[in-house]
Amino acid sequence: MTTAITLQETDELSLRVTPLELFFDLVFVFTITQLTESLAHHLDLGGLVRVLVMLAVIWWMYDAFIWLTNAVPPSTHPRRGLMLVAMAGFLIISLSVSHAFEGGGAAFGWAYLLVVTVHTGMFAASGVARVSVLRMGLLNLVNSALVVAGGYLQGSAELGFWAAAFALQLVTPRLVDLPQFQLRADHFVERHGLVVIVAFGESVIAIGVGAAGTALTLPTVAGALLTLAVCIGLWWAYFGHDDDERATHFLAGLTAARRNRLAVSIYNLGHYALFLGILLLATGAKPAVAHPTAPISPAQSYAIASGIALFLTANIAIRRTIGLTPTAPRLTAAALLPLTIPLGTHLSALAQTGATAALLGATFALEERMGARD
């Protein structure tokens, strides 16, 4: 058994992320930017629900392309050309986000159908059993049909169709023969890690946007640096203990069936929660940097605290799944984050971000003392 796993890992280590895939990721950071803008302009329950659904349907197909390039590396010109076509489709989807529920949903839907068609066509030539690809393709086409149909509606009717597409995504992994889809652990883990870094870029962009047009005073600089410190804390939560390398070895040692099931749980559902957390943080970070010494609205303060808490909670669940410890300090930090909300709403944005950065710093310092590598 040991020899078999070693050979398997050696074979998987031959596949690395390509420059085209990194180029592809630039569209995703634009998608996060557009979703953040949408939520910032509608920072209420209705706006949050719409962003939840849009992020879900977008991430489902974006992650599907990570599965695709894991099985079919874009190493030939035809494959690269099709990837660029899909990239264009994702760009149109991103451009239509801001007006998706205000009459612009049709463009979102047809671009989504284009992306699904390219994905299914490329997977058909991947060597995976045709029956499995057909089943996956048909489910994704039904999914895209719901998105297209919803795009011609507005309000709750459109949201209902897109929510149905989201629900279909949740059950799709149970309806396809997952073990038939080859998954190489090193590329798969690295690829998701790079997408997380790209998503962190939105939080950094939020700092710049918040500081734009304001005098570079000491409070503004302090607000920007403390917000950056919070982003660094989230980066540390994901990468600080080489969790990506440890996840690679963990997945490589599993059977194909268990590996693929966990890949859906960790990297599709788990990372959806991570991205939503980053998006919420970025939504609250802009006004926090723009007016660091003034109180922020309850919605903005909740966005900051809940975004970080959601990121930590999802990160904890992922780490526990692959057997990484300790998790208690991060769980404690997630539970304490709501206590920072009154600081933002009654004192200042600077007080909330400062307390949050201090809490994250204390959390990871405690982990080091507990022996995070054990």
C-alpha positions as CSV (number, residue, x, y, z in Angstrom):
1,M,0.0,0.0,0.0
2,T,2.8,2.4,0.9
3,T,4.5,1.8,-2.5
4,A,1.2,2.4,-4.4
5,I,0.7,5.7,-2.7
6,T,4.3,6.8,-3.3
7,L,3.9,6.0,-7.0
8,Q,0.6,7.8,-7.1
9,E,2.1,10.9,-5.5
10,T,5.1,10.8,-7.9
11,D,2.7,10.7,-10.9
12,E,0.7,13.6,-9.5
13,L,3.6,15.8,-8.9
14,S,4.2,16.0,-12.7
15,L,1.3,18.4,-13.2
16,R,1.8,22.1,-12.3
17,V,-0.4,25.2,-12.7
18,T,0.2,26.9,-16.1
19,P,0.5,30.6,-16.8
20,L,-2.8,30.5,-18.7
21,E,-4.6,29.3,-15.6
22,L,-3.1,32.2,-13.7
23,F,-4.3,34.6,-16.4
24,F,-7.7,32.9,-16.1
25,D,-7.8,33.8,-12.4
26,L,-7.6,37.6,-13.2
27,V,-11.3,37.4,-14.3
28,F,-12.2,35.8,-10.9
29,V,-10.8,38.7,-8.9
30,F,-12.8,41.1,-11.1
31,T,-15.9,38.9,-10.3
32,I,-15.2,39.3,-6.6
33,T,-14.8,43.1,-7.1
34,Q,-18.2,43.3,-8.9
35,L,-19.9,41.2,-6.3
36,T,-18.4,43.4,-3.6
37,E,-19.6,46.5,-5.3
38,S,-23.1,45.0,-5.7
39,L,-23.3,44.2,-2.0
40,A,-21.9,47.6,-1.0
41,H,-24.7,49.3,-2.9
42,H,-27.3,47.0,-1.4
43,L,-26.0,46.2,2.0
44,D,-29.1,44.6,3.4
45,L,-30.6,41.1,3.6
46,G,-32.0,41.2,0.0
47,G,-28.6,42.3,-1.4
48,L,-26.8,39.7,0.6
49,V,-29.1,36.9,-0.7
50,R,-28.6,38.0,-4.3
51,V,-24.8,38.0,-3.9
52,L,-25.0,34.6,-2.1
53,V,-26.7,33.1,-5.1
54,M,-24.6,34.8,-7.8
55,L,-21.4,33.8,-6.1
56,A,-22.6,30.2,-5.8
57,V,-23.5,29.8,-9.5
58,I,-20.3,31.6,-10.7
59,W,-18.0,29.7,-8.3
60,W,-19.6,26.3,-9.3
61,M,-18.5,26.7,-12.9
62,Y,-15.3,28.4,-12.1
63,D,-14.3,25.5,-9.9
64,A,-15.5,23.2,-12.6
65,F,-12.7,24.6,-14.8
66,I,-10.2,23.8,-12.1
67,W,-11.4,20.2,-12.3
68,L,-11.1,20.4,-16.1
69,T,-7.5,21.7,-16.3
70,N,-6.6,19.1,-13.7
71,A,-7.7,16.4,-16.2
72,V,-7.0,18.3,-19.4
73,P,-4.1,20.6,-19.0
74,P,-4.2,23.6,-21.5
75,S,-1.0,22.4,-23.2
76,T,-2.2,22.7,-26.8
77,H,-3.3,25.7,-28.8
78,P,-6.9,24.4,-29.3
79,R,-7.3,23.8,-25.6
80,R,-5.8,27.3,-24.9
81,G,-8.2,28.8,-27.4
82,L,-11.2,27.2,-25.7
83,M,-10.0,28.4,-22.3
84,L,-9.8,31.9,-23.6
85,V,-13.3,31.7,-24.9
86,A,-14.5,30.5,-21.5
87,M,-12.5,33.4,-20.0
88,A,-14.4,35.8,-22.2
89,G,-17.7,34.2,-21.0
90,F,-16.7,34.7,-17.4
91,L,-15.8,38.3,-18.1
92,I,-19.3,39.0,-19.5
93,I,-20.8,37.3,-16.4
94,S,-18.7,39.6,-14.2
95,L,-19.7,42.7,-16.2
96,S,-23.4,41.8,-15.8
97,V,-23.3,41.2,-12.0
98,S,-24.1,44.8,-11.1
99,H,-27.3,44.8,-13.2
100,A,-28.1,41.1,-13.0
101,F,-31.3,41.7,-11.0
102,E,-32.1,45.0,-12.7
103,G,-32.8,43.8,-16.3
104,G,-29.3,42.6,-17.1
105,G,-29.7,38.9,-16.1
106,A,-30.0,37.7,-19.7
107,A,-26.4,38.6,-20.6
108,F,-25.3,36.8,-17.4
109,G,-27.4,33.7,-18.4
110,W,-26.2,33.4,-22.0
111,A,-22.6,33.9,-21.0
112,Y,-23.1,31.2,-18.4
113,L,-24.4,28.8,-21.0
114,L,-21.3,29.5,-23.2
115,V,-19.0,28.7,-20.3
116,V,-20.9,25.4,-19.6
117,T,-20.8,24.4,-23.2
118,V,-17.0,25.0,-23.5
119,H,-16.5,23.1,-20.2
120,T,-18.6,20.1,-21.3
121,G,-17.0,20.0,-24.7
122,M,-13.4,20.0,-23.4
123,F,-14.3,17.4,-20.8
124,A,-15.7,15.1,-23.5
125,A,-12.2,14.9,-24.9
126,S,-10.5,14.3,-21.5
127,G,-10.6,10.5,-21.6
128,V,-13.2,10.3,-18.8
129,A,-15.9,7.7,-19.4
130,R,-18.4,9.3,-21.8
131,V,-21.4,8.3,-19.7
132,S,-20.0,10.2,-16.7
133,V,-19.2,13.3,-18.8
134,L,-22.7,13.1,-20.4
135,R,-24.4,13.0,-17.1
136,M,-22.3,15.9,-15.7
137,G,-22.9,17.9,-18.9
138,L,-26.7,17.4,-18.9
139,L,-26.9,18.4,-15.2
140,N,-24.8,21.5,-15.9
141,L,-27.0,22.3,-18.9
142,V,-30.1,22.1,-16.8
143,N,-28.4,24.4,-14.3
144,S,-27.5,26.9,-17.0
145,A,-31.1,26.7,-18.4
146,L,-32.4,27.8,-15.0
147,V,-29.9,30.7,-15.0
148,V,-30.8,31.7,-18.6
149,A,-34.6,31.5,-17.9
150,G,-34.2,33.5,-14.6
151,G,-32.2,36.1,-16.5
152,Y,-35.4,37.1,-18.4
153,L,-37.3,37.7,-15.2
154,Q,-36.8,40.2,-12.4
155,G,-37.0,40.3,-8.6
156,S,-38.1,37.3,-6.6
157,A,-38.9,35.3,-9.7
158,E,-35.4,35.6,-11.1
159,L,-33.9,34.9,-7.6
160,G,-36.1,31.8,-7.4
161,F,-34.8,30.4,-10.7
162,W,-31.2,31.1,-9.7
163,A,-31.7,29.7,-6.3
164,A,-33.0,26.5,-7.9
165,A,-29.8,26.4,-10.0
166,F,-27.8,26.7,-6.7
167,A,-29.8,23.8,-5.2
168,L,-29.1,21.6,-8.2
169,Q,-25.4,22.3,-7.8
170,L,-25.5,21.0,-4.3
171,V,-26.9,17.6,-5.3
172,T,-25.0,17.3,-8.6
173,P,-21.9,15.6,-7.0
174,R,-24.2,12.8,-5.8
175,L,-25.7,12.3,-9.3
176,V,-22.5,11.9,-11.2
177,D,-19.9,9.1,-10.9
178,L,-17.2,11.2,-9.2
179,P,-14.5,8.5,-9.1
180,Q,-14.4,8.6,-12.9
181,F,-13.0,12.1,-12.8
182,Q,-9.3,12.0,-12.3
183,L,-8.0,14.4,-9.6
184,R,-4.3,15.1,-9.2
185,A,-3.8,16.4,-5.7
186,D,-0.8,18.7,-6.2
187,H,-2.3,20.7,-9.0
188,F,-5.7,20.8,-7.5
189,V,-4.6,22.1,-4.1
190,E,-2.1,24.6,-5.6
191,R,-4.8,25.9,-8.0
192,H,-7.2,26.6,-5.2
193,G,-4.6,28.2,-3.1
194,L,-3.7,30.6,-6.0
195,V,-7.4,31.5,-6.4
196,V,-7.6,32.3,-2.7
197,I,-4.6,34.7,-3.1
198,V,-6.3,36.3,-6.0
199,A,-9.4,36.8,-3.9
200,F,-7.3,38.4,-1.2
201,G,-6.4,40.9,-3.8
202,E,-9.9,42.3,-3.6
203,S,-9.4,43.1,0.1
204,V,-6.2,45.0,-0.9
205,I,-8.1,46.8,-3.7
206,A,-10.7,47.7,-1.1
207,I,-8.0,49.4,0.9
208,G,-6.9,51.4,-2.1
209,V,-10.5,52.4,-3.1
210,G,-11.3,53.4,0.5
211,A,-8.2,55.6,0.7
212,A,-8.8,57.2,-2.8
213,G,-9.7,60.8,-2.7
214,T,-8.8,61.3,1.0
215,A,-5.8,63.0,2.5
216,L,-3.1,60.7,3.5
217,T,-3.3,61.5,7.2
218,L,-2.0,59.4,10.0
219,P,-5.5,57.9,10.8
220,T,-5.9,57.0,7.1
221,V,-2.5,55.3,7.0
222,A,-3.3,53.5,10.3
223,G,-6.6,52.4,9.0
224,A,-5.1,51.0,5.8
225,L,-2.3,49.2,7.6
226,L,-4.6,47.7,10.2
227,T,-7.0,46.5,7.4
228,L,-3.9,45.0,5.7
229,A,-3.0,43.3,8.9
230,V,-6.4,41.7,9.1
231,C,-5.9,40.5,5.5
232,I,-2.5,39.1,6.5
233,G,-4.2,37.3,9.4
234,L,-6.6,35.5,6.9
235,W,-3.6,34.7,4.7
236,W,-1.8,33.2,7.7
237,A,-4.9,31.2,8.6
238,Y,-4.8,29.6,5.1
239,F,-1.1,29.4,4.3
240,G,0.8,30.0,7.6
241,H,1.5,26.4,8.5
242,D,2.0,25.0,4.9
243,D,-1.6,23.6,5.1
244,D,-1.6,23.4,1.3
245,E,1.3,21.0,1.2
246,R,-0.2,18.9,4.0
247,A,-3.5,18.9,2.2
248,T,-1.8,17.6,-1.0
249,H,-0.2,14.7,0.8
250,F,-3.5,13.9,2.6
251,L,-5.5,13.8,-0.6
252,A,-2.9,11.9,-2.5
253,G,-3.1,9.1,-0.1
254,L,-6.8,8.5,-0.5
255,T,-8.8,6.3,-2.8
256,A,-10.2,8.1,-5.9
257,A,-13.7,7.9,-4.6
258,R,-13.0,9.4,-1.2
259,R,-10.5,11.9,-2.6
260,N,-13.1,13.3,-5.0
261,R,-15.9,13.5,-2.4
262,L,-13.7,15.4,0.0
263,A,-12.5,17.6,-2.9
264,V,-16.1,18.7,-3.4
265,S,-16.6,19.3,0.3
266,I,-13.3,21.2,0.9
267,Y,-12.7,23.0,-2.3
268,N,-16.1,23.7,-3.7
269,L,-18.3,24.2,-0.7
270,G,-15.6,25.1,1.8
271,H,-13.9,27.6,-0.6
272,Y,-17.3,29.1,-1.4
273,A,-17.6,30.0,2.3
274,L,-14.0,31.4,2.2
275,F,-14.7,33.6,-0.7
276,L,-17.9,34.9,0.8
277,G,-16.0,35.8,3.9
278,I,-13.4,37.7,1.9
279,L,-16.2,39.5,0.0
280,L,-17.9,40.6,3.2
281,L,-14.6,41.8,4.6
282,A,-13.9,43.8,1.5
283,T,-17.4,45.3,1.6
284,G,-16.9,46.7,5.1
285,A,-13.2,47.6,4.6
286,K,-13.8,50.4,2.0
287,P,-15.7,52.8,4.4
288,A,-13.5,51.7,7.3
289,V,-10.4,53.0,5.4
290,A,-12.2,56.0,4.0
291,H,-13.4,57.3,7.4
292,P,-11.2,55.5,10.0
293,T,-11.9,57.8,12.9
294,A,-15.7,57.9,12.4
295,P,-18.2,55.2,13.4
296,I,-19.4,53.0,10.6
297,S,-22.9,51.7,10.0
298,P,-24.1,48.5,11.7
299,A,-24.3,46.8,8.4
300,Q,-20.7,47.6,7.5
301,S,-19.5,46.6,11.0
302,Y,-21.4,43.3,10.8
303,A,-19.9,42.7,7.3
304,I,-16.3,43.0,8.7
305,A,-16.9,40.8,11.7
306,S,-19.1,38.2,10.0
307,G,-16.8,38.0,7.0
308,I,-13.7,37.2,9.1
309,A,-15.7,34.8,11.4
310,L,-17.1,33.0,8.3
311,F,-13.6,32.7,6.8
312,L,-12.2,31.3,10.1
313,T,-15.0,28.9,10.6
314,A,-14.7,27.5,7.0
315,N,-10.9,27.3,7.5
316,I,-11.4,25.4,10.7
317,A,-13.8,22.9,9.0
318,I,-11.3,22.4,6.2
319,R,-8.3,21.9,8.6
320,R,-10.3,19.4,10.7
321,T,-11.3,17.4,7.6
322,I,-7.6,16.9,6.7
323,G,-6.6,16.3,10.3
324,L,-4.8,19.5,11.1
325,T,-4.6,20.9,14.6
326,P,-5.1,22.9,16.8
327,T,-8.4,24.5,15.9
328,A,-9.6,25.7,19.3
329,P,-7.8,29.2,19.1
330,R,-9.4,29.9,15.7
331,L,-12.8,28.8,16.9
332,T,-12.5,31.0,20.0
333,A,-11.5,34.0,17.8
334,A,-14.5,33.4,15.5
335,A,-16.8,33.4,18.5
336,L,-15.2,36.6,19.9
337,L,-15.4,38.6,16.7
338,P,-19.0,39.8,17.2
339,L,-17.7,41.7,20.3
340,T,-15.8,44.0,17.9
341,I,-19.0,45.2,16.3
342,P,-19.9,47.8,19.0
343,L,-16.4,49.2,18.6
344,G,-17.1,50.0,14.9
345,T,-20.6,51.4,15.4
346,H,-20.0,53.4,18.5
347,L,-16.3,54.4,18.5
348,S,-14.7,54.2,15.0
349,A,-13.7,51.9,12.2
350,L,-10.1,52.2,13.4
351,A,-11.1,50.7,16.8
352,Q,-12.8,47.7,15.2
353,T,-10.1,46.9,12.7
354,G,-7.4,47.4,15.4
355,A,-9.2,45.1,17.8
356,T,-9.7,42.5,15.0
357,A,-6.0,42.6,14.0
358,A,-5.0,42.2,17.6
359,L,-7.4,39.3,18.1
360,L,-6.0,37.5,15.0
361,G,-2.4,38.1,16.1
362,A,-3.1,36.7,19.6
363,T,-4.8,33.7,18.1
364,F,-1.9,32.7,15.9
365,A,0.6,33.5,18.7
366,L,-1.3,31.1,20.9
367,E,-1.3,28.5,18.2
368,E,2.5,28.7,17.9
369,R,2.7,28.1,21.7
370,M,0.4,25.1,21.4
371,G,2.6,23.7,18.6
372,A,0.6,24.2,15.4
373,R,2.7,21.7,13.5
374,D,1.9,18.9,15.9
